[in-house]
Amino acid sequence: MKTEIVKIDPARPEPEKMEYCGAVIRYGGLVAFPTETVYGLGANAFDAKSVGNIFEAKGRPGDNPLIVHVANYETALRAGRFSSEHQQELFYALGARFWPGPLTMIIHRKDIVPYRVTCGLETVGIRMPANKVARELILRAGVPIAAPSANLSGRPSPTRASHVIEDMKGRVDVIIDGGDCEVGVESTVVDLCGTEPVVLRPGFVTKEDIARVAGQCGEFDWRFNEGAVDRPPSPGMKYRHYAPGAEMILYEGNADDVAGTIRHRISEEKSLGKRVGVLATQEHICYYKDADAVLSLGPAKDGAEHARALFDSLRQFDARGVDVIFAESTGCEGVDDAVMNRMFRAAGGKTEKAFG
């Protein structure tokens, strides 16, 4: 497939370019586009064939549902419906606080949304992105856009157009180059179909943020309950995701113990002739001078910066040809819950306790 790359001003999207890209969506094509979280790979959410092409282009498992992106509440209610007055109240209260923005809300699907989007589920995740290019694309398409991240399945999610081109060129009709993504990790997914809202995938909007609006909020225990998920109601719950080409191991524990353990492991791996990468906080990168590639997540207490840096760092390790990556744990406070979730998935659950 020939892929057209269209550069669009993220601050002032050019109308004629947006009209063209919207028409590609409307008539069944695939368009990769920026959002504030990561780049998405979009198709007409009401067209089962076009949605199926997303799964083919990405090599995505057939039971991993897609999120439907909308530009306004009217479009959201074309795709989803409420099962109770309580669900409706929660939807609008959370929307008033977090939309447009990096929050996906799961409600019940309408029949117009094909099961290819929801992977056979009766629920659908809906999000109103804040990115100007994304919202203009949805408006110009005239339909909601079903979209996962615009990467090959399992690889680190794309936060730059260059990442999308690396993975998707030749697989999709259009790639919009709309600049770098601001948030850096996928949206928070909250399920509104139970007695209380439950975060199924952590993101920039935290469980605590949601609880301040809803009064309470639970969270899927992503570290321990993966085996209990048969049909995931949200993307990011079941499979190894976000993974670089190298083996990745995540170390947890006291900061000094983690640094000492990683230094020891660097020596071990290099003695075997391996190239070693380390992903660490800004304060700790000086400890790892013997590694072949050391990348910073940013200051230790800055979860938002960790989120922005993570996926680009994992792709940089691939470019530098490392064989193994040792990563420092960030902890799970605030946005770092999302960062740790992504690192845990990228490492395939390979976490180790640092030794003193």
Secondary structure, 3 states (H helix, E strand, C coil): CCCEEEECCCCCCCHHHHHHHHHHHHCCCCEEECCCCCCEEEEECCCHHHHHHHHHHHCCCCCCCCEEECCCHHHHHHHEECCCHHHHHHHHHHHHHHCCCCEEEEEEECCCCCHHHHCCCCEEEEECCCCHHHHHHHHHHCCCEEECECCCCCCCCCCCHHHHHHHHCCCCCEEEECCCCCCCCCCEEEECCCCCCEEEECCCCCHHHHHHHHCCCEECCCCCCHHHCCCCCCCCCCCCCCCCCCEEEEEECCHHHHHHHHHHHHHHHHHCCCCEEEEECHHHHHHHCCCCEEEECCCCCCHHHHHHHHHHHHHHHHHHCCCEEEEECCCCCCCHHHHHHHHHHHCCCCEEECCC
